[in-house]
Amino acid sequence: MSLPTVVVHDKTFELFISEDRIQTKVQELGAQLSKDYQDQKPLFIGVLNGSFMFAGDLMKSINIPVEITFMKISSYSGMKSKGKAHELIGLKESIEGRDVVVVEDIVDTGITMEAIVKQLHNSGAKSVEVASLLLKPECLQRDVKVKYVGFEIPEKFVVGYGLDYDGLGRNLKDIYQLKHE
Ligand code: IMP
């Protein structure tokens, strides 16, 4: 039986992680984070644009007092990493002395996340952990610790649930992977 597919721009993607599986995993991560941070009033920082859906659902599954904010960093265009990370944009909150959880859609090479974590430590964060819905372990080029991982996935381009291919596909409820015809 063939999997459902979607066409984004010029490429065909097939269903990879269903909405149900994503939601179950997000609940698990939320429960774990609620337990680990129960007395700390952590500051969650969502990395825009990709994390908006994951961050929204994750926040709904957290049952302790938390703050949530967003920032932007751009390091990707099309389907290839430009291999450089830019500065953090739009972060107004004071990071000094805070327990920070960076919320990301995917860690691929780890270049972006390494830069983010470094800058948050330099800004005086008490602790910095990373919650990423997806991780491509085979692609990691940096020694970044991703403490909270939803799914470890192979080295294949994915779209949906916040992740885009050249601007499209973020609104899909499920995650799709590039289909090789
Ligand atoms: P890294 O710096 O290589 O870890 O790249 C991280 C960023 O690249 C993520 O925040 C995504 O925006 C983007 N990215 C990496 N892999 C994919 C993918 O498979 N689909 C869509 N975006 C991706």
Backbone and ligand atoms as CSV (ligand in chain L), in Angstrom:
chain,resi,resn,atom,element,x,y,z
A,1,MET,N,N,0.846,-1.204,0.000
A,1,MET,CA,C,0.000,0.000,0.000
A,1,MET,C,C,0.882,1.256,0.000
A,2,SER,N,N,0.569,2.213,-0.862
A,2,SER,CA,C,1.441,3.388,-0.914
A,2,SER,C,C,1.010,4.429,0.119
A,3,LEU,N,N,1.980,5.173,0.579
A,3,LEU,CA,C,1.740,6.185,1.601
A,3,LEU,C,C,1.149,7.446,0.973
A,4,PRO,N,N,0.355,8.213,1.762
A,4,PRO,CA,C,-0.139,9.489,1.239
A,4,PRO,C,C,1.038,10.406,0.880
A,5,THR,N,N,0.854,11.170,-0.183
A,5,THR,CA,C,1.925,12.083,-0.600
A,5,THR,C,C,1.411,13.515,-0.708
A,6,VAL,N,N,2.344,14.459,-0.672
A,6,VAL,CA,C,2.028,15.864,-0.960
A,6,VAL,C,C,3.102,16.393,-1.906
A,7,VAL,N,N,2.714,17.356,-2.718
A,7,VAL,CA,C,3.695,18.001,-3.585
A,7,VAL,C,C,3.949,19.396,-3.027
A,8,VAL,N,N,5.210,19.709,-2.784
A,8,VAL,CA,C,5.595,21.041,-2.318
A,8,VAL,C,C,6.596,21.586,-3.328
A,9,HIS,N,N,6.250,22.746,-3.906
A,9,HIS,CA,C,7.009,23.253,-5.059
A,9,HIS,C,C,7.131,22.130,-6.101
A,10,ASP,N,N,8.368,21.762,-6.412
A,10,ASP,CA,C,8.600,20.773,-7.472
A,10,ASP,C,C,8.872,19.371,-6.938
A,11,LYS,N,N,8.707,19.154,-5.640
A,11,LYS,CA,C,9.098,17.860,-5.067
A,11,LYS,C,C,7.912,17.112,-4.443
A,12,THR,N,N,7.993,15.785,-4.497
A,12,THR,CA,C,6.962,14.955,-3.882
A,12,THR,C,C,7.489,14.414,-2.554
A,13,PHE,N,N,6.644,14.527,-1.547
A,13,PHE,CA,C,6.989,14.052,-0.201
A,13,PHE,C,C,5.973,12.996,0.215
A,14,GLU,N,N,6.438,11.982,0.984
A,14,GLU,CA,C,5.462,10.983,1.465
A,14,GLU,C,C,5.365,11.003,2.988
A,15,LEU,N,N,4.196,10.574,3.462
A,15,LEU,CA,C,3.923,10.616,4.900
A,15,LEU,C,C,5.015,9.881,5.672
A,16,PHE,N,N,5.481,10.513,6.749
A,16,PHE,CA,C,6.596,9.946,7.508
A,16,PHE,C,C,6.214,9.801,8.992
A,17,ILE,N,N,5.759,10.888,9.614
A,17,ILE,CA,C,5.324,10.808,11.016
A,17,ILE,C,C,3.923,11.424,11.097
A,18,SER,N,N,2.962,10.606,11.503
A,18,SER,CA,C,1.572,11.071,11.497
A,18,SER,C,C,1.302,12.059,12.636
A,19,GLU,N,N,0.245,12.814,12.443
A,19,GLU,CA,C,-0.184,13.784,13.453
A,19,GLU,C,C,-0.343,13.110,14.827
A,20,ASP,N,N,-0.966,11.931,14.840
A,20,ASP,CA,C,-1.180,11.197,16.101
A,20,ASP,C,C,0.123,10.907,16.825
A,21,ARG,N,N,1.088,10.395,16.059
A,21,ARG,CA,C,2.390,10.070,16.665
A,21,ARG,C,C,3.074,11.334,17.183
A,22,ILE,N,N,2.967,12.409,16.415
A,22,ILE,CA,C,3.590,13.675,16.850
A,22,ILE,C,C,2.964,14.120,18.166
A,23,GLN,N,N,1.620,14.121,18.200
A,23,GLN,CA,C,0.927,14.625,19.390
A,23,GLN,C,C,1.239,13.779,20.626
A,24,THR,N,N,1.312,12.459,20.448
A,24,THR,CA,C,1.639,11.583,21.582
A,24,THR,C,C,3.031,11.916,22.112
A,25,LYS,N,N,3.962,12.099,21.186
A,25,LYS,CA,C,5.343,12.405,21.584
A,25,LYS,C,C,5.442,13.760,22.272
A,26,VAL,N,N,4.705,14.743,21.751
A,26,VAL,CA,C,4.754,16.081,22.348
A,26,VAL,C,C,4.225,16.035,23.792
A,27,GLN,N,N,3.166,15.241,23.997
A,27,GLN,CA,C,2.632,15.088,25.360
A,27,GLN,C,C,3.696,14.502,26.290
A,28,GLU,N,N,4.415,13.492,25.804
A,28,GLU,CA,C,5.470,12.858,26.614
A,28,GLU,C,C,6.563,13.865,26.965
A,29,LEU,N,N,6.967,14.643,25.967
A,29,LEU,CA,C,8.022,15.635,26.217
A,29,LEU,C,C,7.530,16.683,27.211
A,30,GLY,N,N,6.283,17.112,27.056
A,30,GLY,CA,C,5.709,18.107,27.959
A,30,GLY,C,C,5.669,17.598,29.397
A,31,ALA,N,N,5.308,16.330,29.547
A,31,ALA,CA,C,5.234,15.736,30.894
A,31,ALA,C,C,6.634,15.684,31.512
A,32,GLN,N,N,7.609,15.295,30.714
A,32,GLN,CA,C,8.985,15.214,31.213
A,32,GLN,C,C,9.523,16.591,31.613
A,33,LEU,N,N,9.276,17.580,30.756
A,33,LEU,CA,C,9.746,18.945,31.051
A,33,LEU,C,C,9.047,19.509,32.285
A,34,SER,N,N,7.760,19.227,32.435
A,34,SER,CA,C,7.013,19.715,33.601
A,34,SER,C,C,7.615,19.146,34.889
A,35,LYS,N,N,8.058,17.896,34.796
A,35,LYS,CA,C,8.657,17.233,35.952
A,35,LYS,C,C,10.049,17.821,36.239
A,36,ASP,N,N,10.844,17.928,35.198
A,36,ASP,CA,C,12.233,18.369,35.370
A,36,ASP,C,C,12.349,19.823,35.819
A,37,TYR,N,N,11.368,20.660,35.456
A,37,TYR,CA,C,11.477,22.101,35.732
A,37,TYR,C,C,10.434,22.586,36.733
A,38,GLN,N,N,9.934,21.676,37.579
A,38,GLN,CA,C,8.756,22.069,38.363
A,38,GLN,C,C,8.936,23.272,39.279
A,39,ASP,N,N,10.133,23.497,39.808
A,39,ASP,CA,C,10.285,24.653,40.709
A,39,ASP,C,C,11.140,25.765,40.115
A,40,GLN,N,N,11.324,25.773,38.807
A,40,GLN,CA,C,12.328,26.683,38.239
A,40,GLN,C,C,11.802,27.836,37.399
A,41,LYS,N,N,10.522,27.892,37.145
A,41,LYS,CA,C,9.955,28.915,36.230
A,41,LYS,C,C,10.858,29.121,35.013
A,42,PRO,N,N,11.026,28.084,34.202
A,42,PRO,CA,C,11.949,28.190,33.073
A,42,PRO,C,C,11.475,29.173,32.009
A,43,LEU,N,N,12.433,29.624,31.206
A,43,LEU,CA,C,12.123,30.455,30.052
A,43,LEU,C,C,12.299,29.597,28.806
A,44,PHE,N,N,11.195,29.338,28.117
A,44,PHE,CA,C,11.251,28.596,26.862
A,44,PHE,C,C,11.457,29.598,25.724
A,45,ILE,N,N,12.392,29.289,24.846
A,45,ILE,CA,C,12.635,30.167,23.697
A,45,ILE,C,C,12.433,29.366,22.419
A,46,GLY,N,N,11.385,29.685,21.691
A,46,GLY,CA,C,11.116,29.015,20.415
A,46,GLY,C,C,11.922,29.678,19.307
A,47,VAL,N,N,12.522,28.852,18.464
A,47,VAL,CA,C,13.298,29.382,17.344
A,47,VAL,C,C,12.384,29.465,16.116
A,48,LEU,N,N,12.131,30.684,15.679
A,48,LEU,CA,C,11.240,30.919,14.529
A,48,LEU,C,C,11.985,30.717,13.220
A,49,ASN,N,N,11.325,30.325,12.104
A,49,ASN,CA,C,9.895,30.119,12.074
A,49,ASN,C,C,9.512,28.674,12.428
A,50,GLY,N,N,10.426,27.754,12.195
A,50,GLY,CA,C,10.097,26.334,12.209
A,50,GLY,C,C,9.458,25.780,13.464
A,51,SER,N,N,9.750,26.369,14.629
A,51,SER,CA,C,9.286,25.743,15.874
A,51,SER,C,C,7.887,26.174,16.300
A,52,PHE,N,N,7.231,27.046,15.512
A,52,PHE,CA,C,6.001,27.657,16.041
A,52,PHE,C,C,4.924,26.635,16.400
A,53,MET,N,N,4.793,25.589,15.601
A,53,MET,CA,C,3.731,24.614,15.866
A,53,MET,C,C,4.103,23.705,17.036
A,54,PHE,N,N,5.324,23.221,17.008
A,54,PHE,CA,C,5.827,22.376,18.099
A,54,PHE,C,C,5.788,23.157,19.418
A,55,ALA,N,N,6.254,24.400,19.388
A,55,ALA,CA,C,6.284,25.204,20.616
A,55,ALA,C,C,4.862,25.401,21.155
A,56,GLY,N,N,3.912,25.668,20.261
A,56,GLY,CA,C,2.526,25.880,20.688
A,56,GLY,C,C,1.951,24.639,21.340
A,57,ASP,N,N,2.121,23.484,20.703
A,57,ASP,CA,C,1.583,22.244,21.273
A,57,ASP,C,C,2.327,21.850,22.550
A,58,LEU,N,N,3.635,22.063,22.537
A,58,LEU,CA,C,4.430,21.705,23.725
A,58,LEU,C,C,3.984,22.526,24.930
A,59,MET,N,N,3.747,23.821,24.714
A,59,MET,CA,C,3.329,24.685,25.819
A,59,MET,C,C,2.003,24.219,26.414
A,60,LYS,N,N,1.102,23.739,25.542
A,60,LYS,CA,C,-0.205,23.276,26.030
A,60,LYS,C,C,-0.077,22.011,26.865
A,61,SER,N,N,1.024,21.299,26.701
A,61,SER,CA,C,1.193,20.048,27.447
A,61,SER,C,C,2.038,20.251,28.708
A,62,ILE,N,N,2.391,21.493,28.987
A,62,ILE,CA,C,3.207,21.775,30.176
A,62,ILE,C,C,2.309,22.352,31.269
A,63,ASN,N,N,2.442,21.778,32.472
A,63,ASN,CA,C,1.498,22.167,33.530
A,63,ASN,C,C,2.178,22.814,34.733
A,64,ILE,N,N,3.293,23.493,34.480
A,64,ILE,CA,C,3.978,24.255,35.535
A,64,ILE,C,C,4.096,25.701,35.043
A,65,PRO,N,N,4.385,26.665,35.941
A,65,PRO,CA,C,4.540,28.041,35.456
A,65,PRO,C,C,5.781,28.175,34.574
A,66,VAL,N,N,5.592,28.669,33.357
A,66,VAL,CA,C,6.711,28.873,32.425
A,66,VAL,C,C,6.514,30.185,31.672
A,67,GLU,N,N,7.607,30.710,31.171
A,67,GLU,CA,C,7.513,31.841,30.244
A,67,GLU,C,C,7.895,31.334,28.868
A,68,ILE,N,N,7.243,31.874,27.848
A,68,ILE,CA,C,7.594,31.489,26.477
A,68,ILE,C,C,7.846,32.748,25.651
A,69,THR,N,N,8.941,32.716,24.925
A,69,THR,CA,C,9.231,33.815,24.010
A,69,THR,C,C,9.801,33.206,22.726
A,70,PHE,N,N,9.976,34.034,21.722
A,70,PHE,CA,C,10.492,33.531,20.446
A,70,PHE,C,C,11.634,34.402,19.966
A,71,MET,N,N,12.509,33.800,19.197
A,71,MET,CA,C,13.559,34.580,18.544
A,71,MET,C,C,13.787,33.994,17.157
A,72,LYS,N,N,14.556,34.696,16.388
A,72,LYS,CA,C,14.785,34.259,15.018
A,72,LYS,C,C,16.279,34.114,14.748
A,73,ILE,N,N,16.619,33.174,13.928
A,73,ILE,CA,C,17.996,33.017,13.469
A,73,ILE,C,C,17.883,32.333,12.112
A,74,SER,N,N,18.563,32.844,11.108
A,74,SER,CA,C,18.374,32.178,9.812
A,74,SER,C,C,19.680,31.569,9.320
A,75,SER,N,N,19.632,30.294,8.966
A,75,SER,CA,C,20.853,29.623,8.536
A,75,SER,C,C,20.587,28.671,7.384
A,76,TYR,N,N,19.386,28.680,6.857
A,76,TYR,CA,C,18.998,27.658,5.902
A,76,TYR,C,C,18.235,28.268,4.755
A,77,SER,N,N,18.452,27.790,3.570
A,77,SER,CA,C,17.646,28.227,2.437
A,77,SER,C,C,17.523,27.065,1.465
A,78,GLY,N,N,16.330,26.759,1.033
A,78,GLY,CA,C,16.118,25.609,0.173
A,78,GLY,C,C,16.373,24.329,0.947
A,79,MET,N,N,17.110,23.396,0.352
A,79,MET,CA,C,17.291,22.106,1.019
A,79,MET,C,C,18.725,21.893,1.493
A,80,LYS,N,N,19.540,22.917,1.413
A,80,LYS,CA,C,20.936,22.757,1.841
A,80,LYS,C,C,21.288,23.799,2.882
A,81,SER,N,N,21.995,23.369,3.929
A,81,SER,CA,C,22.432,24.313,4.944
A,81,SER,C,C,23.507,25.215,4.345
A,82,LYS,N,N,23.403,26.502,4.639
A,82,LYS,CA,C,24.454,27.411,4.179
A,82,LYS,C,C,25.685,27.251,5.060
A,83,GLY,N,N,25.516,26.481,6.118
A,83,GLY,CA,C,26.645,26.179,6.979
A,83,GLY,C,C,27.099,27.325,7.852
A,84,LYS,N,N,26.288,28.370,7.961
A,84,LYS,CA,C,26.686,29.431,8.884
A,84,LYS,C,C,25.492,29.866,9.716
A,85,ALA,N,N,25.763,30.202,10.939
A,85,ALA,CA,C,24.684,30.617,11.816
A,85,ALA,C,C,24.779,32.117,12.039
A,86,HIS,N,N,23.643,32.759,12.149
A,86,HIS,CA,C,23.612,34.199,12.343
A,86,HIS,C,C,23.311,34.526,13.803
A,87,GLU,N,N,23.234,35.831,14.058
A,87,GLU,CA,C,22.976,36.250,15.435
A,87,GLU,C,C,21.514,36.016,15.832
A,88,LEU,N,N,21.268,36.037,17.131
A,88,LEU,CA,C,19.903,35.879,17.638
A,88,LEU,C,C,19.166,37.201,17.461
A,89,ILE,N,N,17.982,37.138,16.898
A,89,ILE,CA,C,17.209,38.357,16.628
A,89,ILE,C,C,15.926,38.354,17.451
A,90,GLY,N,N,15.650,39.497,18.075
A,90,GLY,CA,C,14.346,39.689,18.701
A,90,GLY,C,C,14.206,39.208,20.123
A,91,LEU,N,N,15.311,38.851,20.739
A,91,LEU,CA,C,15.215,38.370,22.114
A,91,LEU,C,C,15.309,39.551,23.080
A,92,LYS,N,N,14.169,39.909,23.684
A,92,LYS,CA,C,14.124,41.101,24.543
A,92,LYS,C,C,14.305,40.741,26.029
A,93,GLU,N,N,13.965,39.506,26.373
A,93,GLU,CA,C,13.986,39.086,27.772
A,93,GLU,C,C,15.417,39.035,28.311
A,94,SER,N,N,15.551,39.288,29.608
A,94,SER,CA,C,16.855,39.113,30.223
A,94,SER,C,C,17.073,37.621,30.471
A,95,ILE,N,N,18.232,37.154,30.067
A,95,ILE,CA,C,18.553,35.730,30.151
A,95,ILE,C,C,19.331,35.442,31.433
A,96,GLU,N,N,19.891,36.498,31.992
A,96,GLU,CA,C,20.730,36.412,33.193
A,96,GLU,C,C,20.072,35.564,34.299
A,97,GLY,N,N,20.753,34.515,34.683
A,97,GLY,CA,C,20.289,33.689,35.800
A,97,GLY,C,C,19.085,32.796,35.495
A,98,ARG,N,N,18.663,32.732,34.239
A,98,ARG,CA,C,17.458,31.958,33.903
A,98,ARG,C,C,17.791,30.521,33.505
A,99,ASP,N,N,16.839,29.642,33.795
A,99,ASP,CA,C,16.909,28.279,33.265
A,99,ASP,C,C,16.180,28.310,31.929
A,100,VAL,N,N,16.944,28.131,30.863
A,100,VAL,CA,C,16.416,28.311,29.514
A,100,VAL,C,C,16.252,26.962,28.812
A,101,VAL,N,N,15.138,26.823,28.103
A,101,VAL,CA,C,14.935,25.658,27.239
A,101,VAL,C,C,14.714,26.174,25.820
A,102,VAL,N,N,15.624,25.843,24.928
A,102,VAL,CA,C,15.482,26.256,23.525
A,102,VAL,C,C,14.591,25.238,22.822
A,103,VAL,N,N,13.548,25.742,22.165
A,103,VAL,CA,C,12.602,24.851,21.485
A,103,VAL,C,C,12.807,24.973,19.969
A,104,GLU,N,N,13.176,23.846,19.362
A,104,GLU,CA,C,13.532,23.862,17.937
A,104,GLU,C,C,12.774,22.761,17.200
A,105,ASP,N,N,12.544,22.966,15.908
A,105,ASP,CA,C,11.868,21.929,15.120
A,105,ASP,C,C,12.805,20.776,14.802
A,106,ILE,N,N,14.032,21.110,14.385
A,106,ILE,CA,C,14.953,20.055,13.965
A,106,ILE,C,C,16.401,20.474,14.191
A,107,VAL,N,N,17.208,19.536,14.648
A,107,VAL,CA,C,18.653,19.758,14.709
A,107,VAL,C,C,19.255,18.852,13.649
A,108,ASP,N,N,19.935,19.483,12.699
A,108,ASP,CA,C,20.497,18.779,11.541
A,108,ASP,C,C,22.017,18.707,11.719
A,109,THR,N,N,22.756,19.708,11.223
A,109,THR,CA,C,24.208,19.699,11.448
A,109,THR,C,C,24.544,20.092,12.889
A,110,GLY,N,N,23.635,20.822,13.523
A,110,GLY,CA,C,23.882,21.294,14.894
A,110,GLY,C,C,24.584,22.643,14.922
A,111,ILE,N,N,24.891,23.180,13.736
A,111,ILE,CA,C,25.617,24.461,13.675
A,111,ILE,C,C,24.768,25.593,14.277
A,112,THR,N,N,23.493,25.614,13.889
A,112,THR,CA,C,22.592,26.648,14.407
A,112,THR,C,C,22.466,26.532,15.926
A,113,MET,N,N,22.213,25.314,16.386
A,113,MET,CA,C,21.983,25.136,17.825
A,113,MET,C,C,23.231,25.422,18.651
A,114,GLU,N,N,24.378,25.061,18.126
A,114,GLU,CA,C,25.623,25.350,18.846
A,114,GLU,C,C,25.766,26.861,19.062
A,115,ALA,N,N,25.465,27.630,18.004
A,115,ALA,CA,C,25.575,29.085,18.093
A,115,ALA,C,C,24.572,29.649,19.104
A,116,ILE,N,N,23.357,29.121,19.079
A,116,ILE,CA,C,22.309,29.615,19.988
A,116,ILE,C,C,22.708,29.350,21.443
A,117,VAL,N,N,23.100,28.117,21.707
A,117,VAL,CA,C,23.421,27.719,23.088
A,117,VAL,C,C,24.599,28.538,23.616
A,118,LYS,N,N,25.590,28.731,22.762
A,118,LYS,CA,C,26.777,29.502,23.153
A,118,LYS,C,C,26.384,30.933,23.534
A,119,GLN,N,N,25.550,31.541,22.682
A,119,GLN,CA,C,25.172,32.934,22.944
A,119,GLN,C,C,24.302,33.056,24.184
A,120,LEU,N,N,23.479,32.065,24.446
A,120,LEU,CA,C,22.642,32.122,25.650
A,120,LEU,C,C,23.504,31.967,26.908
A,121,HIS,N,N,24.504,31.101,26.834
A,121,HIS,CA,C,25.436,30.982,27.967
A,121,HIS,C,C,26.183,32.300,28.170
A,122,ASN,N,N,26.614,32.911,27.056
A,122,ASN,CA,C,27.325,34.197,27.155
A,122,ASN,C,C,26.441,35.296,27.732
A,123,SER,N,N,25.116,35.150,27.552
A,123,SER,CA,C,24.187,36.150,28.089
A,123,SER,C,C,23.868,35.895,29.553
A,124,GLY,N,N,24.521,34.911,30.150
A,124,GLY,CA,C,24.390,34.700,31.600
A,124,GLY,C,C,23.323,33.714,32.028
A,125,ALA,N,N,22.859,32.872,31.098
A,125,ALA,CA,C,21.851,31.872,31.484
A,125,ALA,C,C,22.418,30.962,32.576
A,126,LYS,N,N,21.548,30.580,33.523
A,126,LYS,CA,C,21.985,29.660,34.581
A,126,LYS,C,C,22.138,28.251,33.990
A,127,SER,N,N,21.172,27.877,33.146
A,127,SER,CA,C,21.267,26.586,32.464
A,127,SER,C,C,20.613,26.712,31.089
A,128,VAL,N,N,21.090,25.928,30.144
A,128,VAL,CA,C,20.494,25.912,28.804
A,128,VAL,C,C,20.343,24.462,28.365
A,129,GLU,N,N,19.115,24.060,28.067
A,129,GLU,CA,C,18.878,22.732,27.491
A,129,GLU,C,C,18.123,22.913,26.180
A,130,VAL,N,N,18.149,21.872,25.369
A,130,VAL,CA,C,17.505,21.950,24.058
A,130,VAL,C,C,16.402,20.908,23.947
A,131,ALA,N,N,15.229,21.350,23.479
A,131,ALA,CA,C,14.135,20.426,23.163
A,131,ALA,C,C,13.886,20.531,21.661
A,132,SER,N,N,14.179,19.458,20.933
A,132,SER,CA,C,13.984,19.481,19.486
A,132,SER,C,C,13.057,18.338,19.095
A,133,LEU,N,N,12.056,18.641,18.294
A,133,LEU,CA,C,11.135,17.582,17.887
A,133,LEU,C,C,11.871,16.519,17.083
A,134,LEU,N,N,12.766,16.971,16.198
A,134,LEU,CA,C,13.485,16.026,15.338
A,134,LEU,C,C,14.990,16.193,15.490
A,135,LEU,N,N,15.697,15.088,15.310
A,135,LEU,CA,C,17.166,15.113,15.323
A,135,LEU,C,C,17.649,14.161,14.235
A,136,LYS,N,N,18.600,14.652,13.425
A,136,LYS,CA,C,19.214,13.778,12.411
A,136,LYS,C,C,20.616,13.425,12.902
A,137,PRO,N,N,20.755,12.344,13.680
A,137,PRO,CA,C,22.054,12.042,14.309
A,137,PRO,C,C,23.192,11.880,13.301
A,138,GLU,N,N,22.877,11.314,12.118
A,138,GLU,CA,C,23.947,11.094,11.118
A,138,GLU,C,C,24.499,12.401,10.555
A,139,CYS,N,N,23.741,13.483,10.708
A,139,CYS,CA,C,24.163,14.755,10.113
A,139,CYS,C,C,24.924,15.648,11.087
A,140,LEU,N,N,24.889,15.292,12.359
A,140,LEU,CA,C,25.490,16.154,13.384
A,140,LEU,C,C,26.970,16.393,13.133
A,141,GLN,N,N,27.342,17.663,13.105
A,141,GLN,CA,C,28.759,18.017,12.921
A,141,GLN,C,C,29.305,18.725,14.148
A,142,ARG,N,N,28.427,18.962,15.104
A,142,ARG,CA,C,28.846,19.687,16.300
A,142,ARG,C,C,28.464,18.883,17.532
A,143,ASP,N,N,29.179,19.136,18.611
A,143,ASP,CA,C,28.917,18.424,19.845
A,143,ASP,C,C,27.823,19.159,20.638
A,144,VAL,N,N,26.596,19.069,20.139
A,144,VAL,CA,C,25.490,19.748,20.834
A,144,VAL,C,C,24.684,18.704,21.583
A,145,LYS,N,N,24.370,19.030,22.829
A,145,LYS,CA,C,23.561,18.098,23.605
A,145,LYS,C,C,22.083,18.466,23.416
A,146,VAL,N,N,21.315,17.533,22.855
A,146,VAL,CA,C,19.873,17.760,22.732
A,146,VAL,C,C,19.213,16.840,23.753
A,147,LYS,N,N,18.864,17.413,24.889
A,147,LYS,CA,C,18.382,16.579,25.997
A,147,LYS,C,C,16.995,16.011,25.727
A,148,TYR,N,N,16.141,16.833,25.114
A,148,TYR,CA,C,14.762,16.399,24.858
A,148,TYR,C,C,14.562,16.244,23.347
A,149,VAL,N,N,14.465,15.003,22.884
A,149,VAL,CA,C,14.314,14.727,21.448
A,149,VAL,C,C,13.002,14.000,21.209
A,150,GLY,N,N,12.231,14.469,20.233
A,150,GLY,CA,C,11.004,13.772,19.873
A,150,GLY,C,C,11.307,12.512,19.076
A,151,PHE,N,N,11.901,12.686,17.908
A,151,PHE,CA,C,12.201,11.555,17.020
A,151,PHE,C,C,13.590,11.713,16.418
A,152,GLU,N,N,14.353,10.633,16.451
A,152,GLU,CA,C,15.608,10.600,15.696
A,152,GLU,C,C,15.263,10.093,14.304
A,153,ILE,N,N,15.677,10.833,13.277
A,153,ILE,CA,C,15.285,10.476,11.913
A,153,ILE,C,C,16.519,10.349,11.013
A,154,PRO,N,N,16.400,9.601,9.909
A,154,PRO,CA,C,17.544,9.477,8.996
A,154,PRO,C,C,17.795,10.762,8.213
A,155,GLU,N,N,18.887,10.741,7.485
A,155,GLU,CA,C,19.312,11.911,6.734
A,155,GLU,C,C,18.448,12.121,5.486
A,156,LYS,N,N,17.248,12.615,5.679
A,156,LYS,CA,C,16.337,12.861,4.559
A,156,LYS,C,C,15.593,14.149,4.835
A,157,PHE,N,N,15.360,14.928,3.805
A,157,PHE,CA,C,14.693,16.215,3.982
A,157,PHE,C,C,13.218,16.013,4.327
A,158,VAL,N,N,12.740,16.737,5.338
A,158,VAL,CA,C,11.347,16.600,5.775
A,158,VAL,C,C,10.619,17.950,5.772
A,159,VAL,N,N,9.299,17.881,5.601
A,159,VAL,CA,C,8.462,19.087,5.683
A,159,VAL,C,C,7.228,18.783,6.521
A,160,GLY,N,N,6.588,19.854,6.970
A,160,GLY,CA,C,5.335,19.731,7.710
A,160,GLY,C,C,5.516,20.035,9.182
A,161,TYR,N,N,4.394,20.289,9.853
A,161,TYR,CA,C,4.396,20.592,11.284
A,161,TYR,C,C,5.448,21.673,11.612
A,162,GLY,N,N,5.440,22.730,10.811
A,162,GLY,CA,C,6.362,23.847,11.058
A,162,GLY,C,C,7.547,23.877,10.123
A,163,LEU,N,N,7.932,22.703,9.617
A,163,LEU,CA,C,9.123,22.640,8.753
A,163,LEU,C,C,8.751,22.940,7.308
A,164,ASP,N,N,9.585,23.713,6.638
A,164,ASP,CA,C,9.251,24.132,5.278
A,164,ASP,C,C,10.262,23.663,4.247
A,165,TYR,N,N,9.821,23.694,3.006
A,165,TYR,CA,C,10.724,23.589,1.870
A,165,TYR,C,C,10.522,24.885,1.099
A,166,ASP,N,N,11.507,25.741,1.155
A,166,ASP,CA,C,11.435,27.066,0.517
A,166,ASP,C,C,10.128,27.793,0.808
A,167,GLY,N,N,9.780,27.848,2.068
A,167,GLY,CA,C,8.635,28.655,2.501
A,167,GLY,C,C,7.306,27.933,2.538
A,168,LEU,N,N,7.196,26.796,1.876
A,168,LEU,CA,C,5.917,26.082,1.855
A,168,LEU,C,C,5.981,24.800,2.700
A,169,GLY,N,N,4.805,24.369,3.142
A,169,GLY,CA,C,4.695,23.079,3.835
A,169,GLY,C,C,4.590,23.184,5.344
A,170,ARG,N,N,4.776,24.372,5.893
A,170,ARG,CA,C,4.779,24.506,7.360
A,170,ARG,C,C,3.431,24.178,7.987
A,171,ASN,N,N,2.351,24.384,7.228
A,171,ASN,CA,C,1.002,24.222,7.771
A,171,ASN,C,C,0.517,22.771,7.778
A,172,LEU,N,N,1.295,21.842,7.245
A,172,LEU,CA,C,0.852,20.437,7.248
A,172,LEU,C,C,0.828,19.897,8.674
A,173,LYS,N,N,-0.200,19.082,8.963
A,173,LYS,CA,C,-0.347,18.560,10.335
A,173,LYS,C,C,0.608,17.410,10.609
A,174,ASP,N,N,0.976,16.688,9.549
A,174,ASP,CA,C,1.878,15.543,9.675
A,174,ASP,C,C,3.255,15.941,9.147
A,175,ILE,N,N,4.219,15.066,9.381
A,175,ILE,CA,C,5.556,15.304,8.811
A,175,ILE,C,C,5.746,14.358,7.624
A,176,TYR,N,N,6.240,14.906,6.533
A,176,TYR,CA,C,6.468,14.156,5.289
A,176,TYR,C,C,7.952,14.152,4.963
A,177,GLN,N,N,8.407,13.059,4.323
A,177,GLN,CA,C,9.807,13.058,3.902
A,177,GLN,C,C,9.924,12.980,2.376
A,178,LEU,N,N,11.017,13.484,1.895
A,178,LEU,CA,C,11.252,13.529,0.459
A,178,LEU,C,C,11.181,12.140,-0.136
A,179,LYS,N,N,10.388,12.017,-1.200
A,179,LYS,CA,C,10.221,10.710,-1.838
A,179,LYS,C,C,11.201,10.600,-3.008
A,180,HIS,N,N,11.900,9.486,-3.058
A,180,HIS,CA,C,12.802,9.291,-4.200
A,180,HIS,C,C,12.085,8.480,-5.252
A,181,GLU,N,N,11.870,9.096,-6.407
A,181,GLU,CA,C,11.122,8.381,-7.458
A,181,GLU,C,C,12.051,7.542,-8.322
L,1,IMP,P1,P,21.414,22.978,11.349
L,1,IMP,O1,O,22.129,24.238,11.708
L,1,IMP,O2,O,22.071,22.299,10.187
L,1,IMP,O3,O,21.238,22.035,12.520
L,1,IMP,O4,O,20.015,23.383,10.775
L,1,IMP,C1,C,18.922,23.641,11.564
L,1,IMP,C2,C,17.853,24.321,10.754
L,1,IMP,O5,O,17.830,23.868,9.392
L,1,IMP,C3,C,16.489,23.975,11.303
L,1,IMP,O6,O,16.076,24.927,12.224
L,1,IMP,C4,C,15.604,23.978,10.076
L,1,IMP,O7,O,15.091,25.257,9.859
L,1,IMP,C5,C,16.528,23.646,8.934
L,1,IMP,N1,N,16.410,22.233,8.507
L,1,IMP,C6,C,17.296,21.230,8.723
L,1,IMP,N2,N,16.877,20.074,8.202
L,1,IMP,C7,C,15.672,20.334,7.644
L,1,IMP,C8,C,14.703,19.500,6.960
L,1,IMP,O8,O,14.849,18.292,6.758
L,1,IMP,N3,N,13.575,20.146,6.565
L,1,IMP,C9,C,13.349,21.471,6.761
L,1,IMP,N4,N,14.224,22.268,7.396
L,1,IMP,C10,C,15.371,21.702,7.838
